[in-house]
Amino acid sequence: MRNFAVLVLGMAACGGGGGGSSSTGTSSGSGAPAQSCDLTATTATPTAGFNGSVFTIVMENKSRKDILGNAAAPYINQLANSGAVAAGYHDPYIHPSEPNYLWMVAGQGFGVHDDLDPAAHSIDSTTHIADQLELAGLDWKSYQESMGAPCGLVSKGRYAAKHDPFVYFDDINGWDGKKFQPSQRCTDHVVDYSNLDKDIANNAIPKYAFITPNLDHDMHDGTIAQGDAWLQQELPKIMATDAYKNGGVIFLLWDEGGGTLSPGDDPPFIAISPLAKGGYVSSATYDTASYLKTVQTILGLDKLPCNTNVASIPEMTDLFTPAMN
């Protein structure tokens, strides 16, 4: 059996229309109460062949038509041609970015509809994927380019907290109802992107890694060509690791489309892996809940455990060969 690692790249957004999960939590800002749900400690049983790491890299605000076939993104198109494209993928039809990122790790947006820092939206939830991972005995990290000191609760320079979903959860950021008391958990797990090189060198890659380029490299403020060049520089480092070479997958996605919410504004989604169907284009309808459920299945976690309608959410099984069960 081959070991398998998963690399998820992109700016992914999950849509309320896609049947996302709900979990215990409220937001101190505009967030609405969420359905009550308790996670239980389970032993992770990864899908056969998927025994490596999951890396998530999130890009920003581009529609498929902006990227696929664009000469300014030759590396991304190379990845698309060699990997599997989910042409039926859409974001959750929620803008701006912040709720989309929350969907990626928790299966819901907690009623957040702006891009404010954690001080405005500290979320009382213990049902996001970091909690699932730790209860299952798996390690994780959020690697944030240009953040600097770990556990960045305030946006600064080219680092945007709105693209770093883990700093919004009370059980990570240490919010006690009056002030933040950042935990060792946050310091250890939410780190500057430069730590990835160190973890690769030390053979210390976590099972799940959430990677956000800075505002220039994720195409939010920078150009498509800048983002493409950043990926061409950084992805080979990850793909050279045993975690990827022994069976890895790259999900390259964007948090949302260009922002018009009109037909054709859906973001790109590409899976690159030794187990991906090379050159395959899927027409199946997927959204961010599908993405999260797929990651959970790969790692052997409970599938959207707080969603009462989880069976109706499709997993992205057709992107791989053999198909995931």
N, C-alpha and C positions, 0 to 999 in steps of 0.2 A: 504494500500500500504506500502510495506516495504521500509525503508530507505536503500540506497545503497552506499557503499564506494568502491573505487577502489585503490588497491595497485599494483603498477607496479614495479617489481623487474627486474634487469637484466642489462646486457651490450647489448643494442640493437643497431643494425645497420640497416639503411635503404638503399636500393640499387637504383642506378640510373635506373636499369633495371626494377624496380618495379613501375614506374609511379609516382614518388614523385612530391610534389608541388613545385612551384617556387613563390618567394615573393620579395617585394621591398628590395634591399640591395646590397651592394658591400663590399668586404673585402679589408682592407688596405694592405694586403699581396698578396698572389697568387690568391685570390678569383676573380671570374668572375662576371660581372654585372648580376643581376637577373631581371626577368620580373617585370615591375611596377605593383603595386597592393596596394589598400588602404583598410584598415579594417574600419568597421563601428561599432558603439556601438550598441549592441543588448542585449536583455534580455535573460539570460540563461534559457533554458527549457530542463532540463535533461530528458533522456529516462526514461519511467515509471519504477519505482523500483530502479533507480540509482540516489539516492538523497544524497549520502554521499560524501566522499573524494576520490581523486585519488592519490595514492602514487606510485612513480616510483623509483625502486632500480635497479641500473645498475651494472651488473657483467662483467667480462672481458675474452675475447679471448679463448673461449672453444667451441668445436663442440658438437652436440648432443651425438655423440658416446663417447665423453670424460666424459659426466656427467650421462646420463640416463643409468641405470644398473651398474654404478660404485659403488663398495662397499665403496669407499672413500667419497661418498656423500650420506649417508643414509637419511639425513633429506630432501634433495632436492628430492630424489626419493620417499620419503613418500608424499611430496607435489604433485609430478607428479601423483602418484597413486590415490590420493584423488581429484585431480583437473582435468583440461582439458589440454591436450598437443596439441600444434599446430605443428604437425610433418611436415607440408609443409611450415613452415616459413623459410625465408632466409634473410640475411642482404643484403644491396644494392650492394654488391660486390665492396665495397670501403674500402681500408685500407690506412692509419692506423686508430686509434680510433677517433680522433677529428671530422672528417666530419660525422662519424656515429652518434655521440652525437648531432651534429647540426641538422641532419635529424630528430632525435627524437623529437625535440622541434619546428622545423621550416619547416620540409618537404622538405628540400634541404640542400646541403653541401656548398653552396656559393663558389664553386670552390676551397675550401681548400683541400689540399692533404698532409698535414703534421701534426705534433703534437705540433707546437709552441704555446707559450703563447699568450694572447690577444694583447700584444704589437706588434706582427707580424700580427695579424688577427683581428683587431677590425672591426666589421661588422656593416655597416650602414643599419639596417633593423628595421622596426617597425611592422613586421607581424609574429612574433613568438608567441608561445602559451601564454607567459606571457602577451603580449599585448592584446591578445584575452580575457584572463581571466579578466584582469582589466577593459577592455571595457564592459564586461558583468557583472561587479560588484562582481567578485569572487576573493578570496584571494589565494595566492600561496607562496611557499617557496622552495628553493633549499638547502637541508641539505647535507653538505660535511664533511665526516669524516677526522679528522686530519688537517683541514684547519686553525683552530684557529680563529683569528680575522675575522670578516665578510668581504664579498666582496673580496675574494682572487684572485687577478689578476696575481699573480706570483706563479709558482709551488715551493713547498718547502717540504722537508721531505717526508712524505708518502702521501701528498696531490698533486694531479696533476690537473692543471687547464684544461688540455685537456679533462678531464672527468666531467667538470663543464660547460656545454654549455652556460648558461646564462651570464657568465662574458665576453663573446665575443661580446655582442651586445652594440652598442654605447648608446642606450637609457637606458641602465642599468649601464654600466661601466663608463659613463661620458666622453668618449673620445671626445675632441673638435677639433681634427685635429692636435693638437700639443702635448697634454699631457692628462693623465687621471685625471678627477675630479670626483671620485666616488660619486654617488648620494646617497641620503637617501634611495631611492628605492633599491639600491644595498645592502646597509647596513642592511636594514630591511628584505630583502627577500633572500639574499644569505648568509647563516649562517652556523656555525659549526654544525656538526651532533648532538652534545650534546644538542642542543636546542630542539631536538625532544622530549626528555624525559620531558623537561619543558613544552612544548606545550601539551603533553599528560596529564600531571598532572594538567594543567590549563584548560583542555578541550578547547584548542585553536588550534586544528588541522586544517590546511588550506584545502580548497577544492582540491588543487592539490599540491602534494609534490614530488619533484624529489630528490632521495636519492642516493648518491654515497659512497660506502665504500672506505676505503683507499687502497693504492696499494697492501697491504698484504691481506686484507680481500676480495677484489674483484677478487682475483685469478690472477691478472696481474703479481705480483711478488711472492705472496704467493701460497700455494698449494691448490688443490681442497678441501682437508680436512679442511684447515684453513677457506676457504670461506663457506663451509658447516656448520662448527661450528659457524661462525659469524651469519649466517642466523638463525640457531637454537636458538641462544641467543637473537637475536633482533626481529625476526618476531612475536613471541608470544606477545611482548609488544604492537605491533600495532594491532594484531588480538584480543586483549583483550579490545580494545576501542569500544565504541558505534558506532563510524564511520565505523568500520568493522563489528561488530557483528550484527548491524541492516541492514545488506546487503552490504557486501564488496567484492571486487575482488582484487586478487593479480596477476599481470602479472610478472612472473619471466622470465627474458630474458637476453641474453648476447649481447654485442655491435656488436660482429662479431665472426666468427668461429676461428679456430686455425691459420688462416692466409695463408693457401695454395691456397685458391680460387678454390679448386678442388671439384669434385662431392663428396658429403658427408661431406663437411666442414661447413655446415649450423649450426648456433647456436641454443641452446634449447630455447623454449618459452612455459611457463606453466601459465595457468590461474587458480587461486585458489579463490573460492568464494562460498557463500551460493547459488548463482545463476549459478555457473559453473556446467557443466555436469561432475559429478564425474566419473573418470575412462575413460573419452572419449578421443579418439585420432583422431584429425582432419587431413585429407589429403589435405585440401584446400590450395592453394598457397597464402601465405601472405608475406608481407615485412614490413619495418619500416613505410612506408606511410600508410599501412593498420592499423598498431598499432596506429599511431598518429590520423588517422581518427576515429578510434574506441574510443579513449580517448575523442576526441572532441564531438563525438556523445553522449557518456555517460554523459558528463558534460553539454550538450546542447549548445555547441559552433558551429559556422559555420564550415562546413567540408572542410578542406583544401581550404580556400576561394580564394587563389591565383592560384589554379591549374585549368587550362582550361579543363582538362580531368578527373575531380574528380569522375565522375560517373563510370569510368572504374576501380577505385581502390576498391577492396573488403574490407568490414568491417568484423571483426572477430566475426560475429554474432552467428555462430554455436557452439561457445565455451560455450554458456549460455543457460539456460532453465528457462522461455521461451526465445526463440531467440529474440534478439534485433530487433526492427523495424526501 
